[in-house]
Amino acid sequence: IAKQIMVSAQDRHVIAFGCDGEASIGTQDPLLIRFGSQESLTAWQSLATNTAGELRISTGSEIVVAIQTKQQILVYTDVSLHGMQFLGPPFTFGLNEISRNITIASPNAAVAVNDFVFWMGSKEFYVYGGTVQRLPCTVLDYVFSDFNRDQIGKVTAGHNSSYGEVWWFYCSTASNQVDKYVIWNYQENLWYTGSLDRSTWVDSG
């Protein structure tokens, strides 16, 4: 049972986030991370002869999403951000808390751009590039004063690499479906908004 699955790019472990533990199969733990043995799809029992194992995040009530970057895997809970890095034997992976008292709007509200990750929180925008920072936003009041918080789970982020833009799609107070967007152009440090019915994103290429 897992909320999210990914394969770590450099070391090739299958990783399950928000999953059931090795000692409690069938009982989901929303803060648990498990990883199978390197290069294996089926070896999940942690043994001295393999690299399978598990880690548990100590802050928050659930893992919201994990995002893979070039350097590490960023794991978001409802109140914190953690970095997960490959260490090698005997520990395989390590976890460190990067920031506490941050929020993320939804599992699809973050997007990785090169060595940076941008995301929408419940009331502001953030960037991580080694440290967590709040993005100064000239349209912040406009966005969050017309924002359907009952539908915050539908927030979706996208990267428009051709124009150096990060997009977020969200529901306005008048709609239960996505009908608005906000864009940050990181090349020119400009914000703009608009209306569009769209609920997912794939960049060109």
C-alpha positions as CSV (number, residue, x, y, z in Angstrom):
1,I,0.0,0.0,0.0
2,A,1.6,3.3,-1.0
3,K,0.7,6.9,-1.8
4,Q,3.5,7.3,-4.3
5,I,6.1,5.2,-6.0
6,M,9.3,6.4,-7.7
7,V,12.6,5.0,-8.9
8,S,15.6,6.9,-7.7
9,A,17.5,8.0,-10.8
10,Q,21.2,7.6,-9.7
11,D,21.1,4.5,-7.5
12,R,18.0,2.8,-9.0
13,H,15.9,1.8,-5.9
14,V,12.2,1.5,-6.1
15,I,10.9,3.7,-3.3
16,A,7.4,3.7,-1.8
17,F,6.1,6.8,0.2
18,G,3.3,6.8,2.7
19,C,3.2,3.0,2.8
20,D,2.7,-0.1,5.0
21,G,5.8,-1.2,7.0
22,E,7.7,-4.4,6.7
23,A,6.4,-5.4,10.2
24,S,2.8,-4.2,9.6
25,I,1.9,-5.4,6.1
26,G,-1.5,-4.1,5.1
27,T,-1.6,-1.2,7.6
28,Q,-0.6,2.1,5.8
29,D,1.6,4.5,7.7
30,P,1.3,8.0,6.1
31,L,4.8,9.0,7.2
32,L,6.7,5.8,6.3
33,I,9.2,5.4,3.4
34,R,10.3,2.0,2.2
35,F,12.8,1.1,-0.5
36,G,13.5,-2.2,-2.2
37,S,16.9,-3.6,-2.8
38,Q,19.0,-1.9,-5.5
39,E,18.0,-2.9,-9.1
40,S,15.2,-5.2,-7.8
41,L,11.5,-5.0,-8.3
42,T,10.6,-7.7,-5.8
43,A,13.2,-7.8,-3.0
44,W,11.6,-5.6,-0.2
45,Q,12.6,-7.6,2.9
46,S,15.5,-5.8,4.6
47,L,18.4,-8.2,4.9
48,A,22.1,-7.9,5.6
49,T,22.8,-9.1,2.1
50,N,20.7,-6.4,0.3
51,T,20.0,-2.7,0.4
52,A,16.2,-2.8,1.2
53,G,15.0,-0.9,4.2
54,E,12.7,1.8,5.6
55,L,12.7,5.3,7.1
56,R,10.0,7.2,9.0
57,I,9.6,11.0,9.0
58,S,9.1,12.3,12.5
59,T,7.2,15.6,11.7
60,G,3.8,16.1,10.2
61,S,0.8,13.8,9.8
62,E,1.3,12.6,6.3
63,I,3.6,12.6,3.3
64,V,2.0,14.8,0.6
65,V,4.5,14.2,-2.3
66,A,8.1,13.4,-3.1
67,I,9.9,15.3,-5.9
68,Q,13.2,14.0,-7.5
69,T,15.9,16.6,-8.1
70,K,19.5,16.1,-9.5
71,Q,20.9,16.1,-6.0
72,Q,18.3,14.4,-3.8
73,I,14.7,13.5,-3.3
74,L,12.6,16.1,-1.6
75,V,9.8,14.7,0.6
76,Y,7.0,17.1,1.6
77,T,4.7,16.5,4.6
78,D,1.8,18.7,5.5
79,V,4.1,20.9,7.7
80,S,7.7,20.2,6.7
81,L,10.2,19.5,3.9
82,H,12.9,16.7,4.1
83,G,15.8,15.7,1.9
84,M,16.4,12.0,1.2
85,Q,19.9,11.1,-0.1
86,F,21.6,7.9,-1.1
87,L,24.3,7.1,1.4
88,G,25.3,3.6,0.5
89,P,25.8,0.7,2.9
90,P,24.9,0.1,5.7
91,F,22.2,2.7,5.8
92,T,21.4,3.0,2.1
93,F,19.4,6.3,2.5
94,G,19.4,9.1,5.0
95,L,16.8,11.7,5.8
96,N,17.3,15.3,7.0
97,E,14.8,18.0,7.8
98,I,15.2,21.0,5.5
99,S,12.4,23.2,6.8
100,R,9.5,23.2,9.1
101,N,6.3,25.3,9.2
102,I,5.9,25.3,5.4
103,T,2.8,24.2,3.5
104,I,2.2,22.6,0.0
105,A,-1.2,23.0,-1.6
106,S,-1.5,19.6,-3.2
107,P,0.5,16.6,-4.4
108,N,0.8,18.2,-7.8
109,A,1.6,21.7,-6.6
110,A,5.4,21.4,-7.0
111,V,7.6,21.3,-10.0
112,A,11.4,20.8,-10.4
113,V,13.3,23.1,-12.7
114,N,17.0,22.2,-13.0
115,D,18.4,22.4,-9.4
116,F,15.3,24.3,-8.1
117,V,11.9,23.2,-6.9
118,F,9.0,25.7,-7.0
119,W,5.7,25.1,-5.3
120,M,2.4,26.7,-4.1
121,G,1.6,26.7,-0.4
122,S,-1.7,27.3,1.2
123,K,-1.1,31.1,1.3
124,E,2.1,31.8,-0.6
125,F,4.7,30.5,-3.1
126,Y,8.1,28.9,-2.3
127,V,11.4,28.0,-3.9
128,Y,14.0,25.5,-2.8
129,G,17.6,25.7,-4.2
130,G,19.6,24.6,-1.2
131,T,17.4,26.6,1.3
132,V,13.7,27.2,1.4
133,Q,12.6,30.8,0.5
134,R,9.3,32.4,0.0
135,L,8.9,33.9,-3.5
136,P,7.9,37.6,-3.5
137,C,4.7,37.6,-5.5
138,T,3.1,40.8,-6.9
139,V,-0.2,39.0,-7.4
140,L,-0.4,37.2,-4.1
141,D,-3.5,38.9,-2.8
142,Y,-5.2,38.6,-6.1
143,V,-4.7,34.8,-6.3
144,F,-5.5,33.9,-2.7
145,S,-8.5,36.3,-2.3
146,D,-10.2,34.4,-5.1
147,F,-9.2,30.8,-4.2
148,N,-11.5,27.9,-3.5
149,R,-9.8,26.3,-0.5
150,D,-12.3,23.4,-0.6
151,Q,-10.7,22.4,-3.9
152,I,-7.0,23.1,-3.0
153,G,-6.1,19.5,-3.8
154,K,-6.7,20.3,-7.5
155,V,-3.8,22.8,-7.7
156,T,-1.4,21.6,-10.4
157,A,2.0,23.0,-11.3
158,G,3.8,23.0,-14.7
159,H,7.0,24.1,-16.3
160,N,7.0,25.9,-19.6
161,S,10.7,25.6,-20.4
162,S,10.5,27.4,-23.7
163,Y,9.5,30.7,-22.0
164,G,11.1,30.2,-18.6
165,E,7.7,30.0,-16.8
166,V,6.3,28.1,-13.9
167,W,2.5,27.8,-14.0
168,W,0.0,26.9,-11.3
169,F,-3.6,26.0,-12.1
170,Y,-6.3,26.4,-9.4
171,C,-10.0,26.8,-8.7
172,S,-11.4,30.2,-8.1
173,T,-14.1,30.7,-5.5
174,A,-16.8,30.5,-8.2
175,S,-15.7,27.1,-9.4
176,N,-15.1,23.5,-8.2
177,Q,-13.0,22.8,-11.2
178,V,-9.7,24.5,-12.3
179,D,-10.5,27.8,-14.1
180,K,-7.6,30.1,-13.2
181,Y,-3.8,30.2,-13.5
182,V,-0.9,32.2,-12.1
183,I,2.5,32.3,-13.8
184,W,5.9,33.2,-12.6
185,N,8.4,34.0,-15.3
186,Y,11.7,33.3,-13.5
187,Q,13.8,34.7,-16.4
188,E,12.3,38.2,-16.1
189,N,10.9,37.9,-12.5
190,L,7.4,38.7,-13.6
191,W,4.0,37.4,-12.4
192,Y,0.8,37.2,-14.5
193,T,-2.6,35.7,-14.1
194,G,-5.4,34.5,-16.3
195,S,-8.4,32.2,-16.8
196,L,-8.1,28.7,-18.4
197,D,-9.8,25.3,-17.9
198,R,-7.0,22.9,-17.5
199,S,-6.1,20.3,-14.9
200,T,-2.8,18.8,-15.9
201,W,0.4,19.7,-17.7
202,V,3.2,18.1,-19.8
203,D,6.0,20.3,-21.0
204,S,7.0,20.4,-24.6
205,G,9.4,17.7,-25.8
